[in-house]
């Protein structure tokens, strides 16, 4: 387990909710921010606020150094070959849409196939639905095993020589499933398809090496990994990005503008039109520094242990169903569940009354809810600031909810 002192870095956790100390178990939706990140953003606005890449004055240079310095931190964090392959965007959603609108429109035609799975987040479904409709392509799904994992045999059955794009999440935000991305990438490449990875739930928790994965695109968000909202990253292999057209046009991303024709800057700036997310990038850089000081291997180990402890304690409660792999070694640090005859929103409301924050709903994964044959679920997701004591409070809250609604009904 990680040191309990890590919690002291997060000022928001030092408060009471409804008269109880806060237990925050919704980090899969967004993580809390350490003081180091908050201060880095404040310092930028207090001492370095300026636009980047344009001015020759001191503040402009200071802002540019912070912004491009953050890009280098991201490059090292995911082990990209070059900062040219690291593009700052608003988040995972924008990054996936960019791949669909730029690479997809240029390379997918009528009758071609796009492969995803039933566990995908809406952000990794809808862009491909829209592209398939526009191009007359075929959107195909890889079915899941009974425990919510992916079988490589089923992946091989679905991917064909007509497949142009395979887009799969690294870690499920509902099931916690950790998918075999490297092996799936090898299958995709054997058929001439590109591999797109939704890394939103992976980058905060696992050591990422895009070169080892050999994926063609990798997207993730800063706000789930102790960084600010509104900043994310699209990684892409340089040879692919070089051939792709921007999807936003305006200042910053141009080289030359004529009356009827324009040319674009080189990578990565041709995809970063307008004033970029400067404070967000600087905050993300500070978050990476913070996480790397703790160690991604230590974070992964901590979350596996917490998820295992949580499932062990939750199994003590009759009528509670846990979704996804029951082996903690096969899942990330979250547990999605339902209590018999109690709506997930009611469970979350009772927990909130006791200062415990969990997520309830369809988690932006309605096709997966249909596959699970439920309308909604509740989810507790753990991060570096959570402890076994938080899990105990959570399980006690579940018992209270179960008893309360047993009396009501």
C-alpha positions in Angstrom: 0.0 0.0 0.0 1.1 3.6 -0.7 1.7 5.9 2.2 -1.3 7.5 3.8 0.6 10.7 3.8 -0.2 11.1 0.0 -3.7 12.2 1.0 -2.2 15.3 2.6 -1.2 16.6 -0.9 -4.9 16.9 -1.8 -6.5 19.9 -0.1 -10.1 19.0 -1.3 -10.0 15.8 0.8 -9.6 17.8 4.0 -13.3 18.5 4.4 -16.6 17.1 5.7 -19.6 16.2 3.5 -22.9 16.1 5.3 -21.1 16.0 8.6 -18.7 13.2 7.7 -15.1 13.2 6.5 -15.0 12.9 2.7 -14.2 9.6 1.2 -13.8 10.2 -2.6 -14.4 7.0 -4.7 -15.1 8.6 -8.1 -11.6 9.0 -9.5 -12.6 7.1 -12.7 -14.8 10.1 -13.5 -12.2 12.6 -12.5 -9.3 12.5 -10.0 -8.6 15.1 -7.3 -5.7 17.5 -7.8 -2.6 17.7 -5.6 -1.3 21.0 -4.3 1.7 20.8 -6.7 -0.7 20.9 -9.7 -2.8 23.7 -8.3 0.3 25.8 -7.5 1.8 25.2 -11.0 -1.4 26.6 -12.6 -1.5 29.5 -10.1 2.1 30.3 -10.8 1.6 30.4 -14.5 -1.3 32.8 -14.2 0.5 34.9 -11.5 4.0 35.1 -13.0 4.0 33.8 -16.6 0.7 34.4 -18.2 1.2 35.1 -21.9 0.5 33.5 -25.3 3.0 31.0 -26.6 5.1 30.7 -29.8 4.4 34.4 -30.7 6.1 37.0 -28.6 9.8 37.6 -28.1 9.2 39.2 -24.7 10.1 37.5 -21.4 6.6 36.4 -20.4 6.0 34.9 -23.9 9.3 33.0 -23.7 8.4 31.8 -20.1 5.0 30.6 -21.2 6.4 28.8 -24.3 9.0 27.1 -22.2 6.4 25.9 -19.7 4.1 24.7 -22.5 6.7 22.9 -24.6 8.4 21.6 -21.4 5.1 19.9 -20.5 5.1 18.3 -24.0 8.5 16.8 -23.3 7.2 15.4 -20.0 4.3 13.7 -21.7 6.7 12.3 -24.3 8.8 10.7 -21.6 5.7 9.6 -19.7 4.4 7.5 -22.6 7.8 6.8 -24.2 7.0 8.4 -27.6 9.9 8.7 -30.0 9.5 12.5 -30.4 7.5 15.5 -29.2 6.2 15.7 -32.7 4.1 12.7 -31.9 2.5 14.4 -28.8 -0.5 16.7 -29.5 -2.3 18.6 -26.8 -6.1 18.4 -27.0 -9.1 19.0 -24.8 -9.2 15.4 -23.7 -9.7 11.8 -24.8 -13.0 12.6 -26.6 -11.4 15.3 -28.8 -8.4 13.1 -29.5 -10.6 10.1 -30.6 -12.8 12.4 -32.7 -9.7 13.9 -34.4 -8.5 10.4 -35.4 -11.9 9.5 -36.8 -12.4 12.8 -38.7 -8.9 13.2 -40.0 -7.3 9.7 -40.4 -10.7 7.9 -40.7 -12.2 10.1 -43.4 -9.1 9.8 -45.6 -8.6 6.1 -45.2 -12.0 4.4 -44.7 -14.3 3.7 -47.6 -17.5 1.9 -48.5 -17.5 -1.7 -47.2 -14.4 -1.2 -45.0 -14.6 -2.3 -41.4 -14.1 -0.5 -38.1 -13.8 -2.8 -35.1 -14.7 -1.9 -31.5 -16.0 -3.8 -28.4 -19.2 -3.8 -26.3 -17.3 -2.3 -23.4 -16.4 1.0 -25.0 -17.1 4.4 -23.6 -19.4 6.5 -25.8 -16.4 8.6 -26.8 -15.0 5.5 -28.5 -18.3 4.5 -30.1 -20.0 7.5 -31.5 -17.1 8.9 -33.6 -16.9 5.5 -35.4 -20.7 5.3 -35.8 -20.6 8.7 -37.5 -17.7 7.7 -39.7 -19.3 4.4 -40.7 -22.5 6.2 -41.7 -20.6 8.9 -43.7 -18.4 6.4 -45.6 -20.7 3.4 -45.9 -18.3 1.4 -43.7 -19.2 -1.5 -41.5 -19.0 -1.1 -37.7 -18.3 -4.4 -36.0 -18.2 -5.4 -32.3 -16.0 -7.9 -30.5 -18.2 -9.8 -28.0 -17.1 -10.2 -24.4 -16.4 -13.3 -22.4 -18.8 -14.0 -19.5 -16.5 -12.3 -17.0 -16.2 -9.1 -19.1 -12.8 -9.9 -20.6 -11.7 -10.0 -24.2 -10.7 -13.2 -25.9 -8.0 -13.0 -28.5 -9.7 -15.8 -30.4 -12.8 -13.6 -30.8 -10.7 -10.7 -31.8 -9.1 -12.8 -34.5 -12.5 -13.9 -35.7 -13.8 -10.3 -36.1 -10.8 -8.6 -37.7 -10.4 -9.2 -41.4 -8.5 -7.9 -44.4 -11.3 -5.4 -44.8 -10.6 -3.9 -41.4 -9.1 -0.4 -41.5 -9.3 0.7 -37.9 -9.4 -1.2 -34.6 -10.2 1.1 -31.6 -10.3 -0.4 -28.1 -10.0 0.9 -24.6 -7.0 -0.2 -22.6 -9.0 -0.4 -19.3 -12.7 -0.5 -19.0 -14.3 2.4 -17.0 -17.1 0.0 -15.9 -15.7 -3.5 -15.7 -12.2 -2.6 -14.7 -11.0 -5.1 -17.4 -7.4 -4.6 -18.5 -7.3 -5.5 -22.2 -4.3 -7.2 -24.0 -3.6 -4.2 -26.2 -0.2 -5.3 -27.5 -1.6 -8.6 -28.7 -4.6 -7.0 -30.3 -2.3 -4.5 -32.0 -0.3 -7.3 -33.5 -3.5 -8.9 -34.9 -4.7 -5.5 -36.3 -1.4 -4.9 -38.0 -1.3 -8.4 -39.5 -4.4 -7.4 -41.4 -3.1 -3.9 -42.4 -5.3 -2.1 -39.9 -4.3 0.7 -37.6 -4.7 0.4 -33.8 -6.3 3.2 -31.8 -6.2 3.0 -28.0 -8.6 4.8 -25.6 -6.1 5.2 -22.7 -8.3 7.4 -20.5 -8.5 4.8 -17.7 -5.0 3.4 -18.2 -2.7 6.4 -18.2 -3.4 7.4 -14.6 -2.8 3.9 -13.3 -0.4 2.0 -15.5 3.1 2.6 -16.9 2.5 3.4 -20.6 5.0 2.6 -23.3 3.5 3.4 -26.7 6.5 2.0 -28.5 6.2 -1.4 -26.8 2.4 -1.4 -27.4 3.2 -0.5 -31.0 -0.3 1.2 -31.2 -0.8 3.8 -33.9 -2.8 6.3 -31.8 -3.2 6.6 -28.0 -5.5 9.1 -26.4 -5.8 10.1 -22.7 -7.0 12.9 -20.5 -5.2 15.0 -17.9 -8.1 15.3 -15.4 -8.2 11.6 -14.5 -4.4 11.6 -13.6 -4.3 14.5 -11.1 -4.1 17.1 -13.8 -6.6 19.9 -14.7 -9.7 19.5 -16.7 -9.7 20.6 -20.4 -6.3 19.1 -21.3 -5.5 15.8 -22.9 -3.2 14.2 -25.4 -3.3 12.5 -28.7 -0.2 10.4 -29.4 0.2 9.3 -33.0 3.0 7.7 -35.0 4.8 10.5 -36.9 4.4 8.9 -40.4 0.6 8.8 -39.9 0.3 12.3 -38.4 2.4 13.7 -41.2 -0.2 12.6 -43.8 -3.3 13.7 -41.8 -5.1 16.9 -42.3 -6.0 19.2 -39.4 -9.7 19.3 -38.3 -9.5 22.8 -36.8 -8.2 25.8 -38.7 -7.1 29.2 -37.6 -4.2 30.8 -35.9 -1.1 29.0 -34.5 -1.5 26.0 -36.9 -0.6 27.8 -40.1 2.6 28.3 -42.0 1.5 30.6 -44.8 -2.0 32.0 -45.5 -2.9 33.3 -48.9 -6.1 34.6 -50.3 -7.2 31.2 -51.6 -4.7 28.7 -50.3 -2.9 28.1 -47.0 -0.2 25.7 -45.7 0.2 24.2 -42.3 2.9 24.2 -39.7 4.9 21.1 -39.0 4.0 18.6 -36.3 2.7 18.8 -33.6 1.4 22.4 -34.1 -0.7 21.8 -37.2 -3.2 20.1 -34.9 -3.2 22.8 -32.2 -5.1 25.6 -33.8 -5.9 28.8 -31.9 -4.5 29.8 -28.5 -3.6 26.4 -26.9 -4.4 25.1 -23.5 -1.3 26.6 -21.9 -2.2 26.5 -18.2 -3.7 23.0 -18.7 -0.5 21.7 -20.3 1.6 23.1 -17.5 -0.7 21.6 -14.9 -0.5 18.2 -16.7 3.2 18.5 -16.6 3.1 19.0 -12.9 0.8 16.1 -12.5 3.2 13.8 -14.4 6.0 14.9 -12.1 3.9 14.1 -9.1 2.9 10.6 -10.4 6.4 9.7 -11.4 7.7 10.6 -8.0 5.3 8.1 -6.5 6.0 5.6 -9.3 3.4 4.1 -11.7 4.3 0.5 -10.7 3.6 1.5 -7.1 0.3 3.1 -8.1 -0.8 0.0 -10.0 0.1 -2.3 -7.2 -1.7 -0.1 -4.6 -4.9 -0.1 -6.7 -4.9 -3.8 -7.3 -4.6 -4.4 -3.6 -7.4 -1.9 -2.8 -9.7 -3.4 -5.5 -9.0 -6.9 -4.1 -9.7 -5.8 -0.5 -12.9 -4.0 -1.6 -14.2 -7.1 -3.5 -13.4 -9.3 -0.5 -15.3 -6.9 1.9 -18.2 -6.4 -0.5 -18.6 -10.2 -0.9 -19.8 -10.2 2.8 -23.0 -8.4 1.7 -25.8 -10.6 0.5 -27.5 -9.6 -2.7 -24.6 -7.6 -4.1 -23.5 -8.3 -7.6 -20.0 -7.3 -8.8 -19.4 -6.8 -12.6 -16.2 -7.6 -14.4 -13.3 -10.0 -13.6 -13.3 -11.3 -10.1 -9.6 -11.8 -10.1 -8.1 -8.5 -8.9 -5.0 -9.2 -11.0 -7.1 -8.9 -14.2 -8.7 -5.5 -13.3 -7.9 -2.0 -12.5 -8.7 -0.2 -9.2 -12.5 0.1 -9.5 -15.5 -2.0 -8.6 -18.9 -1.7 -10.4 -21.8 -3.3 -8.6 -25.5 -3.4 -7.9 -27.5 -4.1 -4.7 -30.6 -6.3 -5.3 -33.8 -4.3 -5.5 -32.1 -0.9 -4.9 -31.5 1.6 -7.7 -27.9 2.6 -8.0 -28.8 6.3 -7.7 -30.5 5.5 -4.3 -27.3 3.7 -3.2 -25.2 6.6 -4.2 -27.5 9.1 -2.4 -27.3 7.1 0.9 -23.5 6.9 0.6 -23.3 10.7 -0.1 -25.3 11.3 3.1 -22.4 9.6 4.9 -19.7 11.6 3.0 -18.8 8.8 0.5 -18.7 9.8 -3.2 -19.4 7.1 -5.8 -20.7 7.2 -9.3 -24.1 5.8 -10.4 -25.7 5.6 -13.8 -24.7 4.1 -17.2 -21.2 5.5 -17.0 -21.3 6.6 -20.7 -21.4 2.9 -21.7 -25.1 2.2 -22.6 -24.2 -0.7 -25.0 -22.3 -2.3 -22.1 -25.3 -1.8 -19.8 -27.4 -3.6 -22.3 -24.9 -6.4 -22.6 -24.9 -6.7 -18.7 -28.8 -6.6 -18.9 -29.0 -3.7 -16.4 -30.2 -0.1 -16.8 -27.5 1.3 -14.5 -24.9 0.4 -12.0 -23.0 2.0 -9.1 -19.2 2.3 -9.2 -16.5 2.8 -6.6 -13.1 3.8 -8.1 -9.9 4.1 -6.2 -6.7 6.1 -6.6 -3.5 7.0 -4.9 -5.2 8.8 -2.0 -7.5 6.0 -1.0 -6.9 3.6 1.8 -8.4 0.4 3.3 -10.1 2.6 5.8 -11.9 4.3 2.9 -13.0 0.9 1.7 -14.3 0.0 5.2 -16.3 3.2 5.4 -17.7 2.4 1.9 -18.8 -1.1 2.9 -20.3 0.2 6.1 -22.3 2.7 3.9 -23.5 -0.2 1.7 -24.8 -2.0 4.7 -26.7 1.1 5.8 -28.2 1.5 2.3 -29.2 -2.1 2.2 -30.9 -2.0 5.6 -32.6 1.3 4.9 -34.2 0.2 1.6 -35.1 -3.2 3.1 -37.2 -1.2 5.6 -38.6 1.1 2.9 -39.7 -1.7 0.6 
